[in-house]
Amino acid sequence: MAQYRTPRSESRLWEAGVQMDIYVYEPIDLERPAFRLLQLLRGNGPAIECILYQAYIDGIDTVPYDALSYTWGDTNKTSTVTVNGKTLGVTENLYSALQHLRLEDIDRVLWVDAICIDQGNEKERGHQVQQMCKIYSHAEEVVVWLGQPTEETNILMDCLRQLEENSLTHAHRHWDLAQWTTFWQLVPQNPDFELSKGLDLLLRRPWFRRVWILQEIANAKKASVRCGIKSVKARTFALAPSLIGIKPERHCQAVLDIMPGHLREETWWGESRDLYNLLLKFRESNASDPRDKVYALLGISSDAYDTDSLRPAYTKDLQAVICDTSLFLFGQSDVSYETMPQFLDDLTFRNSTSFLELVRRSNVREVELFIMRRGLEVSLSEDMIKAAAENQENGTKIINFLIQKRGSEITVTDGVIRAAARNRTSGRDIITLLFQKREGEFKLTKAAWEMMHDVFGGEYEEILKGLLQGISCVDAWNEDFDRLLYIMSEGGYTAAVKLLLDKGVDPNAQSRYYEIAVQTVLHKGQRAAAKLLLDNNANVNAVGRLQKTALYAASARGHEVVVKLLLDRGADVNARGEFHITPLCAASVGGHEAVVKLLLDKGADVGERDVFHHTALYMASAEGHKTVVKLLLDKGADVNVGGRRDDTPLYAASAGGHEAVVKLLLDKGANINKRGRLYNTALYAASAKGYTAVVKLLLDRDADVNARGKHGDTPLYAAAAGGHEAVVELLRSKEQEQSI
């Protein structure tokens, strides 16, 4: 808080009751970053006395100050304050704010726009608006004034204040929402009041709609939110909707996002602050002067803050400001607007149509400039790619640029293929370009291939022949052909697969984002394509991008015939995949009984564990696959060996509520009281989840009802904490039965 100590005798330059003149502003230095500061004199009565003086933002002797962020409310100046011994009219809301911000024993230095700016001087207003960002960013603290309180808002602010105080004893600066929520649950709350009502009342305050508050709060290095005499840090207030569980209106949430603290650091603010995006997010803001809907955003925009044509100038009329803004955003256009709402409502449409026309008729340089200025705010729709593909003179260069800069957004659809095919000048080059670019820079869909078939009037192998024509060495196109082999294999297009293999494409190749072809065909059960790949020396034990073998992929999906084919070709039945998971584990977790049996018959090791120490029996038990569990047990799987932290198959089945599996495991001799995760038993796991039938089954088999976990918790405690009444009754009944 910016405070200023002066002797009380020196702070009174006038006597109460003396008739005073109306305050008249003296000019400030418009050639330098001058501004006025308001020294709010100490006191506690109805009369508010101040000293107003000129200072410089870059001055070394400028005293620390706080900046007020508020709304004028009713613009009628029904209240007065004394400034330098003279009377100045102010709005009722500002008078109320000053009353609450004034201190009894010490002066306070503030910046308040309605007093510190001569609102009747247009040149000064323009000068001060250009400095607004610096004024708020240099302030010690920005104080947000939300007006007078209600009972509901007081209760909300008290709870937020308590949360704030509780967090001070911890290193809370980098907490995520989950950590804040944990502490929020510890704040005592009156059940007779809904905190959401208090928050809703505050979010409906005019402050959240005033356009100027955006740069005021966005430039604050520290801020507090004040309602009446209650105050909390802005970083705490911004979390309130998430803590209480309400979703604010989009406009309000965007304001909360730019408050100092966690949200400002984690949300869109760090990446999307161009003028277009700001106008889009805050077009519902209110401003007494419609020109301010643009001027108030310039200082916080990433691309327009230093643009000469948009510098705040209240000598310009509204249409000139709209025209300059439209020119900056969209270039020359015949479109004109009479009002600011008309212009703002048309932003999204203008953005799309402007870029659409640009890629259809212009050159690559102009497209580059547009993308640079707008950044990610330009969405590359299918229509835009089609328009670029139809550009007779510059289509190839524009498509090439878009692929390089935004390739991940481009999907080669049937519409794109048609558009390129209609381009008689460069259509073939554009199509070839799309195929030549490396994977990861565009997406090739099945629909696009089907359209290629229709456009060129042949089979897939004919399309590929056209692309392959004149290419003697596939090594230069390795990644493209590897990708095509993957796509054709995945779709089961065996003729196209054969053509690529005959051309020398490596059946074992793997691109950055795709698995090896043989793995995907087996994953999808494409037996004919799989056989073709294997006949062309595809490595049956090849390890893919995620450390998976083809046998693993087929086993995980339950493709019995394909699994048999691989095993007959010599696939390693115990080869480990991702996280050291074996084909047997993969089939077990999916409940594929026939595949599990086939793998076991081929010698799969029933006791193998993955990186988490899970066995196939543990994984099948956790998923509730009874028939698979029985198969594994019949093959000698250890009923008491399971997963990490000593979790047993019985623990996993109980935690999942799989009654039939629990019974089967118990019948096979599972240790009912063996402790697993956090030293907890199967009974504890079932009780915590509220699985009544499983709890009853375990109790009937004499599970220890009083077994305590690592933290001393009993199954009864776990059930009660979860609110599982039926389980609580079962456990209490068992306890009483044992105590008799």
C-alpha positions, 0 to 999 in steps of 0.5 A, a space after each residue: 500500500 502506497 502511504 505518505 507521511 506528512 505532519 497533520 498540521 501541514 496536511 490541512 491547507 484550508 479550514 472546514 466550513 470556509 466557502 471554496 472555489 471550484 477546482 480548475 486544472 493546471 496544464 501538465 507537461 504533454 511533452 514528457 510522461 507527466 501525470 498527476 498523483 492524488 494524496 488522499 489525506 488521513 481522516 474519518 469524517 464525511 469530508 474528503 480532502 486531497 492534494 493533487 500534484 504533477 509527477 513524472 512516471 520516469 522521475 526518480 523522485 516520484 513517490 510510490 502510489 497505488 492505482 484505483 480500478 473502478 467504474 464511474 457508475 452514475 456519471 452525475 457528480 453528486 458528491 464533492 471532494 476538496 482538492 488543493 483547497 478547492 471543490 471538485 465534483 465526483 461520482 457517488 461511486 468514486 466518493 464511496 471508494 475514497 471513503 473506504 480507501 482513506 486511512 485514519 492515521 496516515 496519508 495515502 497516494 493514489 492514481 484515480 483517473 477521474 481526478 488525475 486526468 482533466 477529462 475536459 481536455 481532449 489532448 490531455 486525455 489522449 496523452 494520458 491514455 497512451 501512458 495508462 499501461 505504464 501508470 498501472 504497471 508502475 503502481 505498487 498495487 492496483 486496487 479493484 473497487 467493486 462497490 458496497 457490500 451485501 451480506 452474501 458478498 461479505 461472507 464470500 470475501 471472509 471465506 476467501 480471506 481465510 483461505 488466503 491467510 491459511 495459505 500464507 504458512 505454505 509455499 503456495 505461489 506455485 500451487 495448482 488448482 488441486 492444492 488450492 481446492 484442498 485448502 479451500 475445503 478446510 475453510 469453515 463455511 456457513 451452510 445457510 449461505 451459498 457462496 455462489 450467490 455472493 460470487 455471482 453478485 460480485 461478477 455482475 458488478 459493472 466493473 467486470 464490464 468496463 473496458 478500461 479495467 482490462 489494461 488496468 488489471 492486466 498491467 498490475 504487478 500486484 492487485 487486490 479486490 475490495 468490496 466495502 471494507 473486505 479485501 483479498 488478493 486478486 490472485 485469490 479472487 480469480 480462483 473463486 469460481 473454480 473453488 466454488 464450482 461455478 462457470 462464469 460468463 465467458 467475458 467475466 472469465 477472460 477478465 479473471 484470466 488476466 488478473 495477477 496470479 496463477 490464471 494469468 500465468 497458465 491461460 491464453 494471456 501468455 500466447 494470444 494477446 493480439 488486437 484481434 483476439 482481445 477485441 474478440 474476447 472483450 467486445 462485450 465490454 462497456 465504454 461511455 465513449 465507443 472509441 475506447 473499446 479499441 483504445 483501451 486494448 492497444 496498450 495490452 495488445 502484442 501487435 498494435 501497442 506502438 502502431 501510429 495509426 491507432 494511437 489514442 486521439 480523441 480528435 478522431 471521430 468514431 468512423 475514423 477509429 473503426 476504419 483505422 482498426 479495420 485497415 490494421 486487422 484486415 487490410 483495404 476493404 470496401 466494408 464500412 461500419 456506422 457503429 462499433 457494435 456492428 464492427 465488433 460483431 463482424 470480426 470473426 466473419 471478416 477474419 475468415 473472409 479476408 484470409 480466404 480472399 487473400 489465399 485465393 487471389 494474392 501472393 505468398 508474401 501477403 499470406 505470410 504477413 497476415 499469418 505473422 500479424 494474426 498468429 494462431 488466431 487464423 483457423 485454417 479451415 478446409 475452405 481456406 486450403 481449397 481456396 489456396 489450391 485453386 490459386 492459379 498463379 501462386 497456389 503451389 507457393 502458398 500451399 508450401 508455406 502453409 504446410 511449413 508453418 501450419 502443416 499440423 492443421 491441414 487435412 487433405 480432404 476430398 474437397 482439397 483434392 477436387 480443388 487442386 484437380 480443378 487448378 489446371 496451372 499447378 494442380 498436379 504440383 500441389 497434389 504432389 507437394 502434399 504427398 511429398 511433405 513429411 508426415 507430421 506436417 499434414 494429415 492424410 485421411 482415408 477420405 482423401 485417398 477415396 477422392 483421389 481414386 474418383 478424380 484420377 479414375 483408377 485404383 489406388 495402385 494407379 494413383 501410386 504409379 503416378 506418384 512413383 513415376 520418374 522416381 528411381 530411388 525411394 530413399 529420398 522419399 523414405 518417410 513419405 513412402 513409409 507413411 503410404 505403406 502404413 496407410 495402405 496396409 492399415 486400410 487393407 489395400 493389398 494391391 497398393 501394398 504390393 506396389 510399394 513393396 515392389 518399389 523397394 519400400 522397407 516393410 520394417 520402416 518406421 516413421 516418427 509418428 506411425 508404427 511399423 506397417 506389419 504392426 498396424 495391420 495385425 492390430 486391425 486384424 488385416 490378415 491378407 495384408 499381414 501375410 503379404 508383408 510377412 512374405 516380403 520379409 517383414 520382421 515378425 519380432 520388430 519393435 515399434 515406436 512404443 516398444 510393441 511387437 506385432 504379436 503384442 498388437 494383435 494380442 491386445 486386440 484379440 485377433 486370434 487368427 493373426 496371433 496364430 499366424 505370427 506364432 507360426 512365423 516364429 514370433 517370440 511369445 514372451 517378447 516384452 512391449 511397452 512398459 515390459 508388458 508381454 503379449 499374454 498380459 496384453 491379451 489378459 487385460 483385454 479379456 481375450 480368452 481364446 488368445 490367452 489360451 493360444 499363447 499359453 499353449 505356445 509356452 507363454 510364461 504365466 509368471 512374467 511381470 511388467 515394469 509395475 510388477 503386474 502379472 497377467 493374473 493381476 491384470 485380468 483380475 483387475 479388469 474382472 475377466 473371470 474366464 481368463 483368470 480361471 485359465 491362468 490359474 489352471 496354468 499355474 499362476 500364483 494366486 497371491 503374486 500380483 502387482 506393485 506395492 505387494 498388491 495381490 490379484 485378490 486386492 485388484 479384483 476387490 478394488 474393482 468390485 468384481 465379485 465373481 473373480 473375487 470368489 474364484 480367487 478365494 476358492 483357489 486359496 488366495 490369502 484373504 488378509 494379505 496386505 498390499 497398497 499402503 498396507 491395506 487389505 482386499 476388504 479395505 479396498 472394497 469398503 473404500 469403493 462401496 462394493 457391498 457384494 464383495 465386502 459381504 463375500 470377504 466377510 463371509 470368508 472371515 476377512 479381518 474386519 479390524 485390519 488397519 492400513 499404513 495410516 491406521 485406517 480400518 475398512 469401516 473408516 474407509 467406507 464411512 469416509 466414502 459415504 457408503 452406508 450399506 457397507 458401513 452397516 455390514 462392517 459394524 454388524 460384523 464387528 458386533 458379531 465378533 464382540 459377542 
